[in-house]
Amino acid sequence: MSIMKKIKVGIRNSRLSIAQTNEFIEFFCSKYENFNPGNFEINFITTSGDQHQDIRLDQLGGKGLFSKEIESHLIDEKVDMAVHSLKDLPQELSSKLEIVCWLKREDERDVLLSNNGQTIETLPSYSIIGTSSVRRRSQILKKRKDLNIKLLRGNVDTRIQKLRNNEYDAIILAYAGVKRLGKEKEITQILNTDDFLPAAGQGSVGIQINCNNLDLQEMLSLLSHNETKICNQAERIVLNQIGANCNSPIGVLAKIFEQEIRIQSQLLNHNGDILFASNTKGSIDEHQLIAKDLGSEILKNIGQEKINQLDNFKDDFNYTP
């Protein structure tokens, strides 16, 4: 690719998206010394998810609302690449686009931020805890049915400000986003994955391009972090296998230990009861088969009809004990 050409990058207009994009550009330029940050042109694209921050994502159409408009720009070749938080990408991607580069995964765990230094265990009964995640809502109820749960939308800074304004007693966020914004001092507690198994792709950043862009495809694929790619593929396969959407209260986490991949999964109902939990492992080379088998095991134990019912969660998100 000619270094004279500006590489147009499409992203959401948020501090986190900018931080992730800067991380990627710095990494790209460190590997391709003929390039510098001036070779990149950032294009901010307003998504439906950003326009309607007072409405639940599932009622608007799901996680794809953070990527649909950006992907349209890629398909129309208005931008050359997109930088995505992979947990925000829907399971079904356009056949005209592909993720060709995975940055090394940041910490995948959830964190609790509270006003009075309280942990998830020590929050007083009836405290108000904020989240926008159906998964986290169920996990909170599994842990504490005596807490008030209140919908919380907006970017990381907005959510923290709402906490500091005492609209909430505590909130739950992704550790990766908090770290990338340099807000670690705000964290009260890092939540363990036994109680708060993360969403598929949480902590991971993927670079998406148009399949026709062969120059970028070659350059970016050489930069991809293979372990992150394998783990993300496995996690997304599990969700694809059961047809999960943003309403699915499911956590999936794949990790690699030497030459073995281990996939932890947990499916809950909307009352916080565990419907399915599994730890499976096998050879890295068979990660796709292992993930498909895990998805099939979930279907066998729970049934597609039950999973579809979970996905059609229409109740009020807020919970009062």
C-alpha positions in Angstrom: 0.0 0.0 0.0 1.3 3.4 -0.9 2.2 5.5 2.2 1.0 8.6 0.2 -2.6 7.5 0.6 -4.5 8.3 3.8 -5.9 5.3 5.5 -9.5 6.2 6.5 -10.5 4.7 9.8 -14.2 4.6 10.8 -15.0 4.6 14.6 -17.6 5.7 17.1 -17.1 9.2 18.5 -16.2 8.2 22.1 -13.1 8.5 24.2 -12.9 4.7 24.4 -13.1 4.3 20.6 -10.4 7.0 20.2 -8.2 5.3 22.8 -8.5 1.9 21.1 -7.8 3.5 17.7 -4.7 5.3 18.9 -3.5 2.0 20.5 -4.0 0.3 17.1 -2.3 3.1 15.1 0.7 3.2 17.4 1.0 -0.6 17.1 0.7 -0.5 13.3 3.3 2.2 12.9 5.7 0.4 15.2 5.6 -2.6 12.8 5.5 -0.7 9.6 8.2 2.0 10.0 7.3 3.7 6.7 4.0 4.7 8.3 3.3 7.3 10.9 0.0 8.5 12.6 -0.3 11.2 9.9 -1.1 8.5 7.4 -4.4 7.8 9.2 -7.5 9.8 8.9 -10.1 9.3 11.7 -13.7 9.4 10.5 -16.3 9.7 13.4 -19.5 7.8 12.6 -22.6 8.3 14.7 -24.3 5.0 15.4 -27.9 4.3 16.3 -26.7 3.0 19.7 -25.0 6.4 20.4 -28.1 8.4 19.3 -30.5 6.7 21.7 -28.8 6.4 25.1 -31.9 6.4 27.2 -33.4 3.2 25.7 -32.3 -0.4 26.2 -30.2 -1.8 23.3 -32.3 -4.8 22.9 -35.4 -2.6 22.3 -33.5 -0.7 19.7 -32.3 -3.8 17.8 -29.3 -5.1 19.7 -25.5 -4.8 19.8 -25.3 -4.3 16.0 -26.5 -0.7 16.6 -22.9 0.2 17.6 -21.5 -1.2 14.3 -24.2 -1.1 11.6 -23.5 2.4 10.3 -19.7 1.9 10.5 -20.0 -1.4 8.5 -22.1 0.4 5.9 -19.3 2.9 5.4 -16.9 0.0 5.0 -19.1 -1.7 2.4 -19.5 1.5 0.5 -15.7 2.0 0.7 -16.1 5.4 2.4 -13.6 4.2 5.0 -10.8 1.6 4.7 -11.1 0.0 8.1 -13.0 0.0 11.3 -11.8 -0.4 14.9 -14.4 -2.3 17.0 -14.9 -3.5 20.5 -15.5 -7.1 19.6 -18.2 -7.6 22.3 -20.3 -5.0 20.5 -20.3 -6.8 17.2 -23.3 -9.0 16.3 -22.6 -12.7 15.8 -23.6 -12.6 12.1 -21.3 -10.4 10.0 -21.7 -9.2 6.4 -20.1 -11.5 3.9 -18.5 -8.4 2.3 -16.5 -7.7 5.4 -14.0 -9.5 7.6 -12.1 -9.1 10.8 -8.4 -9.5 9.8 -6.6 -8.3 12.9 -7.1 -8.8 16.6 -5.2 -6.7 19.1 -3.9 -8.5 22.2 -6.7 -8.8 24.6 -6.9 -6.5 27.5 -8.2 -7.8 30.9 -11.6 -9.5 30.2 -13.1 -9.1 33.7 -15.9 -6.8 35.0 -15.3 -4.3 37.7 -17.4 -2.6 40.4 -17.2 1.1 41.1 -19.0 2.3 44.2 -19.3 5.6 46.0 -18.5 4.4 49.5 -15.8 1.8 48.9 -18.4 -1.0 49.1 -17.9 -4.3 47.3 -20.6 -6.4 45.6 -20.7 -8.5 48.8 -20.9 -5.5 51.3 -23.3 -3.2 49.5 -26.2 -2.5 51.9 -29.5 -4.1 50.9 -31.6 -2.0 48.5 -28.5 -0.2 47.2 -29.0 0.9 43.6 -26.5 -0.8 41.1 -26.3 0.3 37.5 -25.7 -1.7 34.3 -27.0 -1.9 30.8 -26.1 -5.5 30.3 -28.8 -8.3 30.5 -25.9 -10.7 31.4 -24.7 -8.6 34.3 -28.3 -8.1 35.5 -28.8 -11.8 35.8 -25.3 -12.3 37.5 -26.1 -9.6 40.0 -29.4 -11.4 40.9 -27.5 -14.7 41.2 -25.2 -13.0 43.7 -27.6 -10.5 45.5 -31.4 -10.5 45.1 -31.6 -7.8 47.7 -30.1 -5.0 45.4 -32.0 -2.6 43.2 -30.9 -2.8 39.6 -31.3 0.3 37.4 -30.6 0.7 33.7 -27.4 2.6 33.0 -26.5 3.8 29.5 -23.9 6.1 28.1 -20.1 6.1 27.6 -17.7 5.3 30.4 -17.3 8.9 31.5 -21.0 9.5 31.5 -21.7 6.4 33.6 -19.0 7.3 36.2 -20.4 10.8 36.4 -23.9 9.4 37.1 -22.4 7.4 39.9 -20.7 10.4 41.4 -23.9 12.4 41.1 -25.4 9.7 43.5 -27.9 8.5 40.9 -26.4 5.0 41.7 -24.7 3.5 44.7 -22.5 1.3 42.4 -22.0 0.5 38.8 -20.5 -2.4 36.8 -18.2 -1.8 33.8 -15.7 -3.7 31.7 -12.2 -3.6 33.2 -10.7 -3.2 29.7 -12.6 0.0 29.0 -11.7 1.5 32.4 -8.0 0.7 31.9 -7.8 2.0 28.4 -9.2 5.3 29.6 -6.8 5.5 32.5 -9.6 5.4 35.1 -8.3 2.5 37.2 -8.2 4.6 40.4 -12.1 4.6 40.2 -12.3 0.9 40.6 -13.5 -0.5 43.9 -13.5 -4.2 43.1 -12.3 -6.5 40.3 -15.1 -9.1 40.0 -14.1 -12.7 39.7 -15.2 -14.6 36.7 -16.9 -17.4 38.7 -19.6 -14.9 39.6 -19.3 -12.5 36.6 -18.3 -14.5 33.6 -17.7 -11.9 30.9 -19.4 -11.5 27.5 -17.9 -13.1 24.5 -15.1 -10.9 23.1 -15.0 -8.6 26.2 -11.6 -6.8 26.3 -10.8 -7.5 22.7 -10.4 -5.0 19.8 -10.8 -6.1 16.2 -9.9 -4.4 12.9 -12.5 -4.9 10.2 -12.1 -4.2 6.5 -13.8 -4.7 3.2 -12.9 -8.1 1.7 -11.9 -6.4 -1.5 -9.1 -4.5 0.2 -6.3 -7.0 -0.4 -3.5 -4.6 0.5 -4.8 -4.0 4.0 -5.8 -7.6 4.4 -2.2 -8.7 3.9 -0.7 -6.0 6.1 -3.2 -6.4 9.0 -3.2 -10.1 9.1 0.5 -10.1 9.9 -0.2 -8.0 13.0 -3.0 -10.1 14.5 -2.5 -11.6 18.0 -3.2 -15.2 17.3 -4.1 -16.3 20.8 -6.8 -13.5 21.0 -8.1 -14.5 17.6 -8.4 -18.1 18.6 -10.2 -17.3 21.9 -12.5 -14.8 20.3 -13.4 -17.2 17.5 -14.2 -19.9 20.0 -16.4 -17.6 22.1 -18.3 -16.3 19.1 -18.9 -19.9 17.8 -20.6 -20.9 21.0 -23.0 -17.9 20.7 -23.6 -18.6 17.0 -24.3 -22.2 17.7 -27.2 -21.4 20.1 -28.4 -18.3 18.3 -27.7 -16.0 21.2 -28.4 -12.2 20.9 -27.8 -9.2 23.2 -30.7 -10.4 25.4 -29.0 -13.7 26.2 -27.8 -13.8 29.8 -24.7 -15.8 28.9 -21.0 -15.5 29.7 -18.4 -17.2 27.6 -14.6 -17.1 28.2 -11.9 -18.9 26.3 -8.3 -18.9 27.5 -5.2 -20.7 26.3 -2.8 -22.6 28.6 0.2 -23.9 26.7 -1.3 -25.9 23.8 -4.7 -26.3 25.4 -7.8 -24.1 25.1 -10.3 -24.0 28.0 -13.8 -22.6 27.5 -15.9 -21.6 30.4 -19.6 -20.9 29.8 -22.6 -20.0 32.0 -26.2 -19.5 31.0 -28.6 -17.9 33.4 -32.3 -17.0 33.4 -33.5 -13.5 34.0 -34.1 -14.2 37.7 -30.4 -15.1 38.3 -30.8 -18.9 38.3 -28.0 -20.9 36.6 -29.5 -23.0 33.8 -26.2 -24.3 32.4 -22.5 -24.1 33.4 -19.6 -25.9 31.9 -15.8 -25.9 31.7 -14.5 -27.7 28.6 -11.0 -28.0 27.2 -9.0 -29.5 24.4 -6.4 -28.9 21.8 -6.0 -25.4 20.3 -6.0 -26.9 16.8 -9.6 -28.1 17.5 -10.9 -24.9 19.1 -13.7 -24.5 16.6 -14.9 -28.0 17.0 -14.7 -27.8 20.8 -16.7 -24.5 20.7 -19.4 -26.1 18.4 -19.7 -29.1 20.6 -20.1 -26.8 23.6 -22.9 -24.9 21.8 -24.5 -28.2 20.9 -24.3 -29.3 24.6 -26.1 -26.1 25.7 -28.8 -26.7 23.1 -29.2 -30.3 24.2 -29.5 -29.4 27.9 -31.6 -26.2 27.6 -33.3 -26.5 24.2 -33.6 -23.9 21.5 -37.2 -22.9 22.5 -36.0 -22.0 26.0 -33.1 -20.0 24.7 -35.4 -18.2 22.3 -37.6 -17.3 25.3 -34.6 -15.9 27.1 -33.7 -13.9 24.0 -37.2 -12.3 24.0 -36.8 -10.6 27.3 -39.5 -7.9 27.2 -39.8 -7.1 30.9 -38.7 -3.9 32.6 -35.0 -4.0 33.0 -35.0 -2.4 36.4 -35.4 -4.7 39.4 -36.6 -3.9 42.9 -36.3 -6.6 45.6 
